[in-house]
């Protein structure tokens, strides 16, 4: 199942092995804090949740699902206190959500986490949580050019129903225990919590999406990827500001960006 979920990347074998090591390390070293997170996104019904919800069962009460509402609630003890694994389902931290972006960054790599129970004084705990982000969205988090914290995977198209029925049947008949045994005994080689995730095309795409509209427009202009409404390529050359602004507005409409108003 996991191998299929990773199969859309050109370096899928490397990605698959890295993810297996990432999943196995905290099981072989209870309480280990990984210095990275997995971001798996793509179409609905592909099995993202199916796999990781069963993986989550290995941690019992020390794992939970996190959604957007819980993340933005100032009281977080129900999901942050004494947790080893967090499945962040449809949690978004786009450009306009700076407070969420910074909070998630602390969860992924921070040594301490602030726990704020309701009606009780907030306190800090050692951060042992490891996070997997799942989403159907293309743009779910903002990544910087030199990001070293995220393994980004865009899943392939949905399989036939029989495939998922077979996975469910296996899980009902000891599949989770078998997965636990495999991860517990997997040879990790020189893999460590700080081992960098492999670069993927999906990550490069997400980094590009994380840029502001002006930066993306400029990059496409330099690369010769801009087209006029008549289909002709727009050359990278000197021009009037009004001409460039007109082309930018047209590009924004195609990209679903809000255009900048002329000064």
Sine and cosine of phi, psi and omega as CSV:
sin_phi,cos_phi,sin_psi,cos_psi,sin_omega,cos_omega
0.00,0.00,-0.77,0.63,0.00,-1.00
-0.90,0.44,-0.63,0.78,0.01,-1.00
-0.87,0.49,-0.66,0.75,0.07,-1.00
-0.89,0.45,-0.67,0.74,-0.02,-1.00
-0.89,0.45,-0.47,0.88,0.00,-1.00
-1.00,-0.02,-0.09,1.00,-0.23,-0.97
-0.96,0.28,-0.16,0.99,-0.03,-1.00
-0.98,0.19,-0.30,0.95,-0.02,-1.00
-0.99,0.13,0.57,-0.82,-0.01,-1.00
-0.89,0.45,-0.53,0.85,0.06,-1.00
-0.97,-0.23,0.70,0.71,-0.14,-0.99
-0.86,0.51,-0.57,0.82,0.00,-1.00
-0.91,0.42,-0.70,0.71,0.03,-1.00
-0.90,0.45,-0.68,0.73,0.00,-1.00
-0.90,0.44,-0.71,0.70,-0.01,-1.00
-0.86,0.50,-0.72,0.70,0.00,-1.00
-0.91,0.41,-0.63,0.77,0.02,-1.00
-0.90,0.43,-0.70,0.71,0.00,-1.00
-0.89,0.45,-0.67,0.74,0.05,-1.00
-0.86,0.51,-0.69,0.72,0.03,-1.00
-0.90,0.44,-0.65,0.76,0.01,-1.00
-0.89,0.46,-0.66,0.75,0.01,-1.00
-0.95,0.32,-0.57,0.82,-0.09,-1.00
-0.98,0.18,-0.57,0.82,-0.13,-0.99
-0.84,0.55,-0.75,0.66,0.00,-1.00
-0.92,0.40,-0.38,0.93,0.04,-1.00
-0.98,0.21,-0.62,0.79,0.05,-1.00
-0.98,0.21,-0.38,0.93,0.00,-1.00
-0.77,-0.64,0.98,0.21,-0.09,-1.00
-0.80,0.60,0.75,-0.66,-0.01,-1.00
1.00,0.00,-0.07,1.00,-0.01,-1.00
-0.90,0.43,0.68,-0.73,0.03,-1.00
-0.97,-0.22,0.93,-0.36,0.05,-1.00
-0.95,0.31,0.59,-0.80,-0.02,-1.00
-1.00,-0.07,0.43,0.90,-0.01,-1.00
-0.45,-0.89,0.20,-0.98,0.03,-1.00
-0.71,-0.71,0.39,-0.92,0.06,-1.00
-0.98,-0.18,0.74,-0.67,0.09,-1.00
-0.89,-0.46,0.92,-0.38,-0.01,-1.00
-0.86,-0.52,0.89,-0.46,-0.04,-1.00
-0.65,-0.76,0.24,-0.97,-0.05,-1.00
0.55,-0.84,-0.26,-0.97,-0.11,-0.99
-0.88,0.48,0.32,-0.95,0.00,-1.00
-0.96,0.28,0.46,-0.89,0.13,-0.99
0.96,0.28,0.29,0.96,-0.05,-1.00
-1.00,0.06,-0.24,0.97,0.03,-1.00
0.96,-0.29,0.16,0.99,0.02,-1.00
-0.84,0.54,-0.81,0.58,-0.02,-1.00
-0.91,0.41,-0.63,0.78,-0.02,-1.00
-0.82,0.57,-0.75,0.66,-0.03,-1.00
-0.92,0.39,-0.78,0.63,-0.14,-0.99
-0.96,0.26,-0.43,0.90,0.11,-0.99
-0.92,0.38,-0.57,0.82,0.07,-1.00
-0.96,0.28,-0.62,0.78,0.09,-1.00
-0.86,0.50,-0.63,0.78,-0.02,-1.00
-0.88,0.48,-0.49,0.87,-0.01,-1.00
-0.86,0.51,-0.45,0.89,-0.01,-1.00
-0.87,0.50,-0.52,0.85,-0.07,-1.00
-1.00,-0.02,-0.10,0.99,0.05,-1.00
0.84,0.54,-0.77,-0.64,-0.04,-1.00
-0.93,0.36,-0.20,0.98,-0.04,-1.00
-1.00,-0.04,0.27,0.96,0.07,-1.00
-0.72,-0.69,0.45,-0.89,0.01,-1.00
-0.37,-0.93,0.24,-0.97,0.09,-1.00
-0.99,-0.14,0.71,-0.70,0.01,-1.00
-0.91,-0.41,0.78,-0.63,0.08,-1.00
-0.91,-0.42,0.04,-1.00,-0.09,-1.00
-0.88,0.47,-0.66,0.75,-0.03,-1.00
-0.88,0.47,-0.72,0.70,0.00,-1.00
-0.91,0.41,-0.62,0.78,-0.01,-1.00
-0.89,0.45,-0.62,0.78,-0.06,-1.00
-1.00,0.07,-0.16,0.99,0.07,-1.00
-0.96,0.28,0.70,-0.71,-0.03,-1.00
-0.95,0.32,-0.34,0.94,0.09,-1.00
-1.00,-0.06,0.87,-0.49,-0.15,-0.99
-0.81,-0.59,0.13,0.99,-0.11,-0.99
-0.88,0.47,-0.52,0.86,-0.07,-1.00
-0.91,0.42,-0.43,0.90,0.00,-1.00
-0.87,-0.49,-0.30,0.95,-0.09,-1.00
-0.98,-0.18,-0.39,0.92,-0.12,-0.99
-0.99,0.17,0.81,-0.58,0.09,-1.00
0.82,0.58,0.74,0.67,0.00,-1.00
-0.91,-0.42,0.60,-0.80,0.02,-1.00
-0.96,-0.28,-0.45,0.90,-0.03,-1.00
-0.63,-0.78,0.75,-0.66,0.02,-1.00
-0.85,-0.52,0.81,-0.59,0.11,-0.99
-0.98,-0.21,0.98,-0.19,-0.05,-1.00
-1.00,0.07,0.98,-0.19,-0.11,-0.99
-0.99,-0.14,0.91,-0.42,-0.02,-1.00
0.84,0.55,0.64,0.77,0.12,-0.99
-1.00,0.00,0.83,-0.56,-0.07,-1.00
-0.92,-0.39,0.64,-0.77,0.05,-1.00
-0.61,-0.79,0.92,0.39,-0.05,-1.00
-0.98,0.19,-0.09,-1.00,-0.10,-0.99
-0.82,0.58,-0.60,0.80,-0.09,-1.00
-0.99,0.10,0.07,1.00,-0.05,-1.00
-0.89,-0.45,0.88,0.48,-0.10,-0.99
-0.87,0.49,-0.64,0.77,-0.03,-1.00
-0.90,0.43,-0.59,0.80,0.03,-1.00
-0.95,0.31,-0.66,0.75,0.00,-1.00
-0.84,0.54,-0.74,0.67,-0.04,-1.00
-0.93,0.38,-0.58,0.81,0.02,-1.00
-0.91,0.41,-0.70,0.71,0.00,-1.00
-0.90,0.43,-0.60,0.80,0.03,-1.00
-0.85,0.53,-0.66,0.75,0.03,-1.00
-0.91,0.41,-0.59,0.80,0.01,-1.00
-0.92,0.39,-0.59,0.80,-0.07,-1.00
-0.96,0.29,-0.68,0.74,-0.13,-0.99
-0.83,-0.56,-0.16,0.99,-0.07,-1.00
-0.93,0.37,0.58,-0.81,0.03,-1.00
-0.98,0.20,-0.47,0.88,0.01,-1.00
-0.85,-0.53,0.43,-0.90,0.08,-1.00
-0.73,-0.68,0.69,-0.72,0.01,-1.00
-1.00,0.07,0.85,-0.53,0.01,-1.00
-0.96,-0.28,0.80,-0.59,-0.08,-1.00
-0.84,-0.54,1.00,0.05,0.04,-1.00
-0.96,0.29,0.40,-0.92,0.03,-1.00
-0.96,0.27,0.74,-0.67,0.05,-1.00
0.92,0.39,0.25,0.97,0.04,-1.00
-0.73,-0.69,0.55,-0.84,-0.01,-1.00
-0.87,0.50,0.71,-0.70,0.04,-1.00
-0.91,0.42,0.48,-0.88,0.01,-1.00
-0.53,-0.85,0.19,-0.98,0.02,-1.00
-0.96,-0.29,0.58,-0.82,0.08,-1.00
-0.80,-0.60,0.39,-0.92,0.16,-0.99
-0.91,0.42,0.72,-0.69,-0.06,-1.00
-0.99,0.10,0.94,-0.35,0.05,-1.00
-0.93,-0.37,0.05,1.00,-0.12,-0.99
-0.98,0.19,0.66,-0.75,0.12,-0.99
-0.90,-0.44,0.64,-0.76,-0.24,-0.97
-0.84,-0.54,0.68,-0.73,0.18,-0.98
-0.86,-0.50,0.80,-0.60,0.04,-1.00
-0.99,-0.16,0.79,-0.61,0.07,-1.00
-0.86,-0.51,0.66,-0.75,0.00,-1.00
-0.31,-0.95,0.43,-0.90,0.16,-0.99
-1.00,-0.02,-0.11,0.99,-0.06,-1.00
-0.99,0.13,0.52,-0.85,0.12,-0.99
-0.96,0.29,-0.68,0.73,-0.08,-1.00
-0.93,-0.37,0.99,-0.10,-0.04,-1.00
-0.93,-0.37,-0.51,0.86,0.05,-1.00
-0.66,-0.75,0.34,-0.94,0.03,-1.00
-1.00,-0.10,0.80,-0.60,0.04,-1.00
-0.90,-0.44,0.64,-0.77,0.07,-1.00
-1.00,0.06,0.28,-0.96,-0.05,-1.00
-0.83,0.56,-0.62,0.79,-0.08,-1.00
-0.97,-0.24,0.45,0.89,-0.04,-1.00
-0.83,0.56,0.71,-0.70,0.03,-1.00
-0.82,-0.57,0.14,0.99,-0.16,-0.99
-0.97,-0.26,-0.16,0.99,-0.15,-0.99
-0.78,-0.63,0.73,-0.69,0.18,-0.98
-0.98,-0.18,0.93,-0.36,-0.12,-0.99
-0.97,-0.24,0.79,-0.62,-0.05,-1.00
-0.74,-0.67,0.81,-0.59,0.12,-0.99
-0.99,-0.16,0.86,-0.50,-0.16,-0.99
-0.97,0.23,0.42,-0.91,0.03,-1.00
-0.97,0.24,0.08,-1.00,0.02,-1.00
-0.88,0.48,0.35,-0.94,-0.02,-1.00
-0.88,0.48,0.62,-0.78,0.07,-1.00
-0.99,0.11,0.08,-1.00,0.09,-1.00
-0.92,0.39,0.43,-0.90,-0.06,-1.00
-0.85,0.53,-0.54,0.84,-0.03,-1.00
-0.87,0.50,-0.54,0.84,0.01,-1.00
-0.88,0.47,-0.73,0.69,-0.04,-1.00
-0.96,0.29,-0.54,0.84,0.07,-1.00
-0.90,0.45,-0.63,0.78,0.03,-1.00
-0.91,0.41,-0.64,0.77,0.04,-1.00
-0.90,0.44,-0.71,0.71,0.01,-1.00
-0.88,0.47,-0.66,0.75,0.01,-1.00
-0.89,0.46,-0.67,0.75,0.03,-1.00
-0.90,0.44,-0.65,0.76,0.00,-1.00
-0.91,0.41,-0.57,0.82,0.02,-1.00
-0.95,0.32,-0.30,0.95,-0.06,-1.00
-0.89,-0.45,0.73,0.69,0.11,-0.99
1.00,-0.02,0.20,0.98,-0.04,-1.00
-0.90,0.44,-0.62,0.78,-0.01,-1.00
-0.92,0.38,-0.67,0.74,0.04,-1.00
-0.89,0.45,-0.62,0.79,0.02,-1.00
-0.92,0.39,-0.64,0.77,0.05,-1.00
-0.89,0.45,-0.69,0.72,0.03,-1.00
-0.86,0.52,-0.72,0.70,-0.01,-1.00
-0.89,0.46,-0.67,0.74,-0.01,-1.00
-0.89,0.45,-0.74,0.67,-0.03,-1.00
-0.92,0.39,-0.59,0.81,0.00,-1.00
-0.91,0.42,-0.49,0.87,-0.07,-1.00
-0.94,-0.34,0.12,0.99,-0.01,-1.00
-0.93,0.36,0.67,-0.75,0.08,-1.00
-0.97,0.23,0.91,-0.42,-0.05,-1.00
-1.00,0.02,-0.11,0.99,-0.02,-1.00
0.84,0.54,-0.78,-0.63,0.00,-1.00
-0.99,-0.15,0.31,0.95,-0.01,-1.00
-0.92,0.40,0.71,-0.71,0.00,-1.00
-0.74,-0.67,0.26,-0.97,0.00,-1.00
-0.84,0.55,-0.45,0.90,-0.04,-1.00
-0.99,-0.11,0.08,1.00,0.04,-1.00
-0.87,0.49,0.81,-0.59,-0.11,-0.99
-0.93,0.36,0.64,-0.77,0.06,-1.00
-0.91,0.41,0.51,-0.86,0.07,-1.00
-0.93,0.37,0.56,-0.83,0.09,-1.00
-0.96,0.28,0.67,-0.74,0.04,-1.00
-0.81,-0.59,0.31,-0.95,0.09,-1.00
-0.88,0.47,-0.59,0.81,0.02,-1.00
-0.89,0.46,-0.61,0.80,0.03,-1.00
-0.94,0.35,-0.67,0.75,0.05,-1.00
-0.87,0.50,-0.65,0.76,0.03,-1.00
-0.90,0.43,-0.66,0.75,-0.01,-1.00
-0.93,0.37,-0.58,0.81,0.07,-1.00
-0.89,0.46,-0.67,0.74,0.04,-1.00
-0.90,0.44,-0.67,0.75,0.03,-1.00
-0.91,0.42,-0.44,0.90,-0.02,-1.00
-0.96,0.27,-0.31,0.95,0.03,-1.00
-0.93,0.37,0.45,-0.89,0.12,-0.99
-0.91,0.41,0.31,-0.95,-0.05,-1.00
-0.86,0.50,-0.61,0.79,-0.02,-1.00
-0.89,0.45,-0.68,0.73,-0.01,-1.00
-0.92,0.40,-0.67,0.74,0.02,-1.00
-0.90,0.44,-0.67,0.74,0.03,-1.00
-0.87,0.49,-0.72,0.69,-0.03,-1.00
-0.90,0.44,-0.67,0.74,0.01,-1.00
-0.88,0.47,-0.66,0.75,0.01,-1.00
-0.94,0.35,-0.56,0.83,0.03,-1.00
-0.90,0.43,-0.73,0.68,0.02,-1.00
-0.88,0.48,-0.66,0.75,-0.06,-1.00
-0.97,0.25,-0.13,0.99,-0.01,-1.00
0.98,0.21,0.42,0.91,-0.04,-1.00
-0.99,-0.16,0.04,1.00,0.01,-1.00
-1.00,0.09,0.69,-0.73,0.06,-1.00
-0.85,-0.52,0.62,-0.79,0.08,-1.00
-0.98,0.21,0.19,-0.98,0.01,-1.00
-0.87,0.50,-0.40,0.92,0.03,-1.00
-1.00,0.07,0.05,1.00,0.06,-1.00
1.00,-0.02,-0.10,1.00,-0.01,-1.00
-0.99,0.17,0.60,-0.80,0.04,-1.00
-0.94,0.35,0.68,-0.73,0.00,-1.00
-1.00,-0.04,0.89,-0.46,-0.05,-1.00
-0.96,0.29,0.46,-0.89,0.09,-1.00
-1.00,0.09,0.98,-0.21,-0.10,-0.99
-0.39,-0.92,0.23,-0.97,0.04,-1.00
-0.86,0.51,0.60,-0.80,0.01,-1.00
-0.36,-0.93,0.18,-0.98,0.07,-1.00
-0.96,0.28,0.54,-0.84,0.03,-1.00
-0.86,0.51,-0.60,0.80,0.00,-1.00
-0.91,0.41,-0.59,0.81,0.03,-1.00
-0.92,0.39,-0.70,0.72,0.00,-1.00
-0.90,0.43,-0.64,0.77,0.00,-1.00
-0.91,0.42,-0.60,0.80,0.03,-1.00
-0.90,0.44,-0.69,0.72,0.02,-1.00
-0.91,0.41,-0.65,0.76,0.01,-1.00
-0.88,0.47,-0.68,0.74,0.02,-1.00
-0.88,0.47,-0.66,0.75,0.02,-1.00
-0.90,0.43,-0.67,0.75,0.03,-1.00
-0.89,0.46,-0.66,0.75,0.01,-1.00
-0.88,0.47,-0.66,0.75,0.02,-1.00
-0.88,0.47,-0.63,0.78,0.03,-1.00
-0.93,0.36,-0.54,0.84,-0.06,-1.00
-1.00,-0.04,-0.01,1.00,-0.03,-1.00
0.91,0.42,0.52,0.85,0.12,-0.99
-1.00,-0.01,0.44,-0.90,0.18,-0.98
-0.98,0.21,0.79,-0.61,-0.05,-1.00
-0.97,0.25,0.46,-0.89,0.09,-1.00
-0.99,0.15,0.66,-0.75,0.04,-1.00
-0.98,0.22,0.58,-0.81,0.04,-1.00
-0.91,0.42,0.67,-0.74,-0.02,-1.00
-0.94,0.35,0.00,0.00,0.00,0.00
